[in-house]
Amino acid sequence: MIRELPEGYVVDAGWLGSLGLSASSVRDYVTRGWLQRVAPRLYRRPDPSQAELVRWEVALLSLQALLGQPAHVGGMTALELAGYWHYAPAGRRRIWVYSDAPPVRTLLARLPLDADIVLQSRKLFAVPELGVESRPLDLVTSTLGPSADTQPIARKRHLRVSSLERAMLEVLDDVPGRVSFEHGAELFDGLTTLRPALMQSLLEACRSVKAKRLFLYFATKERHGWTRKLRIAAIDIGSGKRQIVPGGELDPDYLITVPRTGARRAGRVRG
């Protein structure tokens, strides 16, 4: 019965109850060492190699594959997992997780994790799952394999993660908060392989005027090949001006303030 729980994965008492385990049985399993209590009403099957802290990857896999909660890894973390490690900050990691499900917030807040969770809403897009992919995760190397949306999530090692296209809009929605304008420009430099059809759908479904204007501004400046296939007229970028960079100059095409030309050049050299 307990073998349905992969080693190291975390579940709540309700999930164990669905297996037919009573509260007394759970206590007995803990006493015998078959289960480990990691937080109030949260348990995992012991793994001889596991550390005291719960890996953030395992916490997300548990939420997605076992507890059936709508949550995905996105934003800057999705970009890092896709190979943008040179932008990852040193020290304790901050993991961008997107979910509006109360159980997700509750579980992540209670777990002793090896990273800090930045929990954000999935309401940025009118279609919550648009651009979210199922990718096989190697827990040894913490790397993702190719998109595997045809594979069942029940295989328990497929992480729900934003595509590059979606992740970039999630990041730009956080400019100039957690992400600077200059950092967004640097990230955009390497986006040479975005899929224009998916990008078009995401831009049309995105609810953030700021993120869309920033994306189109960077796309115009970088002129990657895929940008020529975008139908900009079909994208609602709202009206009126938006201040992105205080004291910056107004871009006449997208009506956002950007660094003045001299400051922008200096910022790119420093990056």
N, C-alpha and C positions, 0 to 999 in steps of 0.2 A: 504493500500500500504506500508506504513512505518513499518507495523507490520512484514514484512519479515526480518527486521533488529533486531536481538536479543538485548536486553538491554545491554548497555556497549560495544558492539562490535564496531569496528572502520572501516569505509569505506571511500572511496574518492568520490569526486564529480562525477567522471565518473560512479561509481557504482550507485549512486543516480539517475544519468541521465538515466541509463538503466531501472529504475523503472518508468521513465516518468516525473521525477521532473526537472523542468527548474531551472536555477540559481536563478531566482526571487522566485520560490517556496521554494527553499532551504533556502533562506534568511528569507522568511516568517515563515518557520518551526522553524528556530533558534529563531526568535523574539517571537514566541508563546511558546517556551520551549519544542517543540516536538523533536528537534535536538539540540545537543550541539557541537559547534565548538571547537575542541581540538588542532588544528594546521591548518595552511593554507591549505584549500581545503580538510581537513580531519574532519570527523564528527562521532558522536556516538549518539545513542538513550539514553537519560538520564536514569540512574538507581539510585533510591533514596539512595542506600547503597554504591555507588561507591565513591572512593576517587578522588582527583584532578589528581593524576598520573594514567596513564593507566597501568594495570597489564600486565606484559610481556606475561603471558599465553594467555590473551585475544587478545593481539596484534598478536600473532602467529596463534591463532584460526581464527582470522579475515582474515589474509593473506591466510591461507590454505582453509578455508571453504567458504568464501564469495568472496574474490578477486581472488581465483584460482591461487595463485602464488606457484611455486615449492620451498618449504622451509621446513626444518625439524629441530627439536631440537636434538642435538647429543652430542658426546664427554662426557666431565665431567658432564654436566647437565643431560644427559640421564642416566648416572650411578647414580647420586643423586636421580633422580626420581624413579629409580628402587630399591632404598633402601640404597644407600651408603651415607646417610646424615651425617655420622660421618666424612666424608672427606670434606664436604662443608665448605668453609671458612666463618668466621664471617663477619658481616657488610653487605654492599650492595652487592647483588649477581651479578655474572657475568654469563650470559647465552650464551651457545655455540649454535649458529644458523648456519645452512649450506644452502647456496643458492648462485646461480650465476645470479639470476634475478635482473636487475637494479631496478625495482620498489620495491623490498624487501628492498634493501639498502636505497633507498630514503625514504620510509615510516618509517622505524625504526629510521632513523636519525632525522626525523622531530617530532616524537611523544615524549611527556613527559612521559617516562617510569619509572617504579619503580625498574629497574635493568639496569646494563650495558650489552650491547650486544657485544659478540665476534663473528663477522660474518666471516665465512670461506667458502671456495669453496667446492662444491660437486664433484670435479674432482678427489678426492682421489681414487675413484673406477671407473672401466670401465663401470659398470652398475650403474647409479646414484641412482636408487631406491632399489638396493639390500640390504636387511637387514633393511629397513625402515618400521616400522609398524604403523598401526592406532590404537591408544589406547584411550579408554574413559577416560576423565579427569574430576575429581571431583573438581570444582572450589572452593568449601568450604574448603576442606582439602589439595588441590593441590597434590593429589595422582592419580596414573594411575591405571586403571583396566586392565584385561587381553587383549591380542592382539585381535583386532576386525577388521581384514582386510576384513571380509565379510560384515561389516556394512558400509553403505554409509557415506562418509564424510559430506554429506549434513545435517546430524543430528547435525552438528555444535559444538559438544563437543567432537570430536575425534581428538586428537593431533597426528600429524605425528612425530614420534620419532625414533631414532636409537635403534635397538635391543641391548642387552648387547654385542653380538658378534661384531656388527659393531662399537658400541661406544668405545669398547676397542681399536680397531685399530685406530679410530679417535684420541683417547687420546695418544696412543703411537707415532703417527705421530707428536705430539707436544713435545716429549721428545728430547732434554733437554731444550726446550724453556719455555712454560708456565707450563710444568709438569716436575718434577725431575725424574731421574732414580729410586730413592728410592720410590717415590710416585707410580710410575708405578708398581713396585714390590709389594707394599702393596695392591694395587687394585687387582692385579692378585691372591693374596692369596685366596680371596673369590669366585673366578669364578669356582665353582664346578659343575655348571649345564649348561654350554654352550652346544649348539646343534652342534655336530661335522659336520653334513652335511652342515649346513648353514655356519659354520666357515670355512670349506674347500672352499666353493664357494667364500666367502669374501676374503680369503687369495689369491685365484687364480685371483680374479678381482682387488685386491689392487695394486695401482701403486707405492706405497712407499716401496722401498727396506728396508729402515730403520725400518718402522713400522713392516714389516713382519719378519725381523730378530729379532727384539726385542720380538715380540710375541712368536716366536718359541724358543727363548732363555729362556724366562720365563716359557713357557710350559714345556720345558725340565727339568727345575729346580723344578717346583711345582709338576709335574707328576699327575695331576688330571686324573680321569678315562677317560674322553672324549678324552684326548690327544692321546691315543693309536689308535684311529680311524682315525686320520689325515693321509693323504697321502702326506708326506713331499716332496717326489720326484716330485710331480706334481706342486709344488709351486716354482715359479721363484724368487730366492733371489739374483739375480744378481751376480756380481763378484767384487773382490777387497775389500779392508778394509774400514770400516766406523768408524769415531771417534764419539762416543756418549758421553763418559765421558773423558774430558781432563785429561791426566796423568794417566788414568786407564790402566788395563791390557787387552791384546787382548784375546778374547774368540776364541779358535782354530776352533770351529765348525761353528760359524756364522760370524766370522771375524769382530766383533764389540768390541770397547773398553768398558769395564765394570769396576765398582769400584774394587779396589784391595781387596783381600779376607778379610783382617783385617778391612778395611773401610766398606765393605759390611756388615759384621757382626755387626759392631757398629751402622750402619745406621738402621738396622732392629730392634735392641734393642731400639733405640730412638723412632722409629715409633710406 
